[in-house]
């Protein structure tokens, strides 16, 4: 039996302020499916190849089916991903100017195979143009595999940021170094020495809505309207310090400032973000001629979540709200 104070350090609960997954011993899992779909689209669509015979480009992501996740156990990261991907490509023959289209199918991108061994099938619609098909089967396939490799690198670095937390000893060393650099800088900084430093970005988006400013403000602060545009249950306390939860708990946060029909400021986070990390989202409502302009400013978005954040607001908020406004006459 181990003496007092000499137990296996993996089982010792350290005095961590965040109190999260001590020594990275417990099993944690993060869903990478949504992030992966956005990153695959970003890396694959737009790939071009050309030679003296012609030029081809991957023009669209027709299908991406599957899932991806990352788990942490005993300080080690375990990856799971399995994808069935279909891409559309188009090309032009230099000499004749003839245009052709085709498909690229990746039936199984998974952790069971190396990227270089991943099956990539190229096909073309009926007719001439085999010279373009050959270009896509050679140079095109090589570039697709390169892009898939970039996706896996990002999955294992950017996406997993914050999953392996520093232990007390490492955190103490970081704190000592930071104090030596500058005590004043440490106080002004938003970095938390005992937590995890997360690279972040700021976003700015604007959108016009064909509705009065009062109606648009209500859509963000009235529970029934939030549930209508999000098409899911919501918890809403639209007051300073009030909590909110949307999209089946995938989005949570707290209202920090509300100026009726003018401004809403929130602490805002996605479920798969590093524990206790929040972005600050500010919504400014600006009246224009027969419309309302919504200005969104967001600070503190994890770098690896930038595209997902844009997608969330553009597709799941702005476009869904416009659909709601078209179908429903809102009460004043």
C-alpha positions in Angstrom: 0.0 0.0 0.0 1.3 3.4 -0.9 2.2 5.8 1.9 0.3 8.9 2.5 1.3 11.5 -0.2 3.0 8.8 -2.4 0.1 7.6 -4.4 0.0 7.2 -8.2 0.0 10.8 -9.4 -2.5 10.0 -12.1 -5.1 9.7 -9.3 -4.2 12.7 -7.3 -6.6 15.6 -7.6 -4.5 18.7 -8.2 -5.6 22.2 -7.0 -6.6 23.4 -10.4 -8.8 26.5 -10.6 -10.7 25.1 -13.6 -11.1 21.7 -11.9 -11.4 20.0 -15.3 -10.1 16.5 -16.2 -7.2 16.3 -13.8 -4.0 15.0 -15.4 -6.0 14.4 -18.5 -6.9 11.0 -17.1 -10.6 10.8 -17.7 -12.3 10.1 -21.0 -13.5 13.2 -22.9 -14.9 13.3 -26.4 -15.5 16.2 -28.9 -17.7 15.9 -32.0 -15.8 17.0 -35.0 -18.5 16.3 -37.6 -19.7 19.9 -38.3 -16.2 21.3 -38.1 -15.0 18.6 -40.5 -17.7 19.3 -43.1 -16.8 23.0 -43.2 -13.1 22.3 -43.5 -13.4 19.6 -46.2 -15.5 22.0 -48.3 -12.9 24.8 -47.8 -10.0 22.5 -48.8 -11.5 20.6 -51.7 -13.7 23.1 -53.5 -11.7 25.3 -55.8 -8.8 22.8 -56.5 -7.5 23.4 -60.0 -5.2 21.4 -62.3 -4.1 22.1 -65.8 -1.7 21.1 -68.6 -1.2 21.9 -72.2 -4.4 20.0 -73.1 -6.8 21.7 -70.7 -7.9 22.9 -67.3 -10.1 21.4 -64.6 -11.6 22.6 -61.4 -13.5 21.0 -58.5 -16.6 23.2 -58.6 -18.8 21.8 -55.8 -19.1 19.5 -52.8 -22.1 17.4 -53.8 -22.2 15.1 -50.8 -20.3 14.6 -47.5 -21.7 11.8 -45.4 -20.2 10.4 -42.2 -18.8 11.6 -38.9 -15.7 12.5 -37.0 -14.7 12.8 -33.4 -11.7 13.1 -31.1 -11.4 11.5 -27.7 -8.9 12.1 -24.9 -7.9 9.3 -22.5 -4.9 9.1 -20.2 -3.4 12.1 -21.9 -3.6 10.6 -25.4 -5.8 11.7 -28.3 -7.8 9.1 -30.2 -9.3 10.0 -33.6 -12.3 8.5 -35.4 -13.4 9.7 -38.8 -15.3 8.0 -41.6 -16.4 10.0 -44.7 -18.1 9.3 -48.0 -17.5 12.3 -50.3 -18.7 13.3 -53.7 -17.3 16.2 -55.6 -18.3 17.8 -58.9 -15.7 18.9 -61.4 -15.7 20.8 -64.6 -13.1 21.4 -67.3 -12.3 22.9 -70.6 -10.2 21.6 -73.5 -7.8 24.4 -74.7 -7.8 23.6 -78.4 -11.5 23.2 -79.0 -12.9 25.2 -76.1 -15.3 22.3 -75.3 -16.5 22.1 -71.7 -17.1 18.9 -69.8 -18.3 17.9 -66.3 -17.7 14.9 -64.0 -17.6 13.5 -60.5 -15.0 12.6 -58.0 -16.0 10.0 -55.4 -14.1 9.2 -52.2 -16.1 6.2 -50.8 -14.1 5.7 -47.6 -11.8 8.3 -46.0 -11.2 6.8 -42.5 -8.5 6.3 -39.9 -8.1 2.7 -41.1 -6.2 3.7 -44.2 -3.4 6.1 -45.0 -4.3 9.1 -47.1 -2.1 7.9 -50.0 -4.1 4.7 -50.1 -7.5 6.3 -50.0 -9.6 5.4 -53.0 -10.4 8.3 -55.3 -12.6 7.5 -58.3 -12.9 10.0 -61.2 -15.8 9.8 -63.8 -17.0 12.0 -66.6 -20.4 12.4 -68.3 -20.8 10.8 -71.7 -19.1 12.2 -74.7 -15.6 13.3 -75.6 -13.2 14.8 -73.1 -11.4 11.8 -71.8 -8.2 13.9 -71.9 -9.7 16.0 -69.1 -10.7 12.9 -67.2 -7.2 11.6 -67.4 -5.9 15.0 -66.1 -8.2 14.7 -63.1 -7.3 11.0 -62.5 -3.6 12.0 -62.3 -2.9 15.5 -61.2 -6.4 16.0 -59.8 -6.3 12.9 -57.6 -2.9 13.9 -56.2 -4.2 17.3 -55.2 -7.3 15.8 -53.6 -5.2 13.5 -51.5 -3.0 16.4 -50.5 -6.1 18.3 -49.4 -7.4 15.3 -47.4 -4.0 15.2 -45.7 -4.3 18.9 -44.8 -7.7 18.2 -43.3 -6.3 15.4 -41.1 -3.5 17.6 -40.0 -6.0 20.3 -39.0 -8.2 17.8 -37.2 -5.3 16.6 -35.1 -3.9 20.1 -34.3 -6.4 23.0 -34.7 -9.6 21.1 -33.7 -8.0 19.4 -30.7 -6.6 22.6 -29.2 -7.5 22.6 -25.5 -8.3 18.9 -25.1 -5.0 18.1 -23.4 -4.9 20.4 -20.4 -1.7 21.5 -18.6 -1.1 20.0 -15.2 -0.5 22.1 -12.1 3.3 21.9 -12.5 3.2 23.1 -16.1 0.8 25.8 -15.2 3.0 27.0 -12.3 6.0 27.2 -14.7 3.9 29.3 -17.2 2.8 31.6 -14.4 6.4 32.2 -13.3 7.6 33.0 -16.8 4.7 35.4 -17.4 5.4 37.2 -14.1 9.0 37.7 -15.1 8.0 39.1 -18.4 5.7 41.8 -17.1 3.4 41.9 -14.0 1.4 44.7 -15.6 1.0 42.8 -18.9 -0.2 39.8 -17.0 -2.9 41.8 -15.2 -4.1 43.4 -18.5 -4.0 40.1 -20.3 -7.1 37.9 -20.7 -4.9 34.8 -20.6 -5.4 32.5 -17.6 -2.2 30.8 -16.5 -3.9 27.8 -14.9 -6.2 27.3 -17.9 -5.7 26.9 -21.6 -4.5 29.6 -24.0 -6.7 29.5 -27.1 -5.9 31.3 -30.3 -9.0 33.4 -31.3 -10.3 35.6 -34.0 -12.8 38.4 -34.3 -15.7 38.4 -36.7 -17.9 41.2 -38.2 -21.0 40.4 -40.2 -23.9 42.6 -41.4 -27.3 41.5 -42.7 -30.4 43.4 -43.9 -33.9 42.3 -42.8 -37.2 43.4 -44.3 -38.8 44.2 -41.0 -39.1 46.8 -38.4 -36.4 47.1 -35.8 -38.9 46.2 -33.0 -39.8 42.9 -34.6 -36.2 41.9 -35.3 -35.3 42.6 -31.7 -38.2 40.5 -30.4 -37.0 37.5 -32.5 -33.8 37.4 -30.5 -35.4 38.0 -27.1 -38.8 36.2 -27.1 -38.6 32.4 -26.4 -41.4 31.4 -28.8 -39.9 33.3 -31.7 -36.4 31.9 -31.0 -37.9 28.4 -31.0 -39.6 29.1 -34.4 -36.5 30.2 -36.3 -34.2 27.7 -34.6 -36.8 24.9 -35.0 -35.7 23.5 -31.6 -36.5 24.0 -27.9 -34.9 27.0 -26.2 -34.4 28.3 -22.7 -34.4 32.1 -22.6 -34.1 34.7 -19.9 -33.8 38.0 -21.8 -32.4 40.2 -19.1 -28.9 41.2 -17.8 -27.4 38.1 -16.3 -30.0 35.8 -17.8 -29.1 32.5 -19.3 -30.0 31.2 -22.7 -29.8 27.8 -24.4 -30.6 27.1 -28.1 -30.3 24.4 -30.8 -30.9 21.5 -28.4 -28.2 22.8 -26.0 -25.5 23.2 -28.6 -25.5 27.0 -28.0 -25.4 28.4 -24.5 -24.6 31.6 -22.9 -25.6 34.7 -20.8 -26.9 38.1 -21.6 -24.6 40.8 -20.4 -26.3 43.9 -21.9 -29.7 44.6 -23.4 -30.8 48.0 -24.8 -34.3 47.6 -26.1 -34.4 47.7 -29.9 -30.8 48.9 -30.0 -28.3 46.4 -28.8 -27.8 42.9 -27.3 -24.4 41.7 -25.9 -23.9 38.0 -24.9 -21.4 35.6 -23.6 -21.8 32.9 -26.2 -20.3 29.4 -26.7 -20.8 26.2 -28.7 -20.9 22.9 -26.9 -17.8 21.5 -28.6 -15.6 24.5 -27.6 -12.9 24.2 -24.9 -14.5 24.0 -21.5 -15.6 27.4 -20.1 -14.5 29.3 -23.1 -16.9 32.0 -24.3 -16.9 34.5 -27.1 -18.5 37.9 -26.7 -21.2 38.5 -29.3 -22.7 42.0 -29.8 -25.8 42.6 -31.9 -26.5 46.2 -33.0 -29.9 47.0 -34.5 -29.7 49.9 -37.0 -32.8 51.2 -38.7 -32.6 51.9 -42.4 -35.2 52.9 -45.0 -38.0 50.2 -44.6 -35.4 47.7 -43.3 -33.3 46.9 -40.3 -29.6 46.3 -40.5 -28.2 43.9 -38.0 -24.5 44.3 -37.2 -22.8 41.4 -35.5 -19.4 41.8 -33.8 -17.9 38.8 -32.2 -14.6 38.5 -30.3 -12.9 35.4 -28.9 -13.9 32.8 -31.5 -11.5 29.8 -31.5 -9.4 30.0 -34.7 -10.5 26.4 -35.7 -14.2 27.4 -35.3 -14.2 30.5 -37.4 -15.9 29.0 -40.5 -18.4 27.1 -38.3 -19.2 30.4 -36.5 -19.9 32.2 -39.8 -22.0 29.3 -41.0 -24.0 29.2 -37.7 -24.9 32.9 -37.9 -25.5 33.1 -41.7 -27.4 29.8 -42.2 -28.9 29.0 -38.9 -29.7 32.5 -37.7 -30.0 35.1 -40.6 -31.5 32.9 -43.3 -33.9 31.1 -40.9 -35.1 34.4 -39.5 -35.7 35.7 -43.0 -37.8 32.6 -43.6 -39.7 33.1 -40.5 -40.4 36.7 -41.5 -41.7 35.6 -44.8 -44.1 33.0 -43.4 -45.3 34.7 -40.3 -46.9 38.0 -39.4 -45.3 38.9 -36.1 -47.4 40.6 -33.5 -46.2 44.0 -32.4 
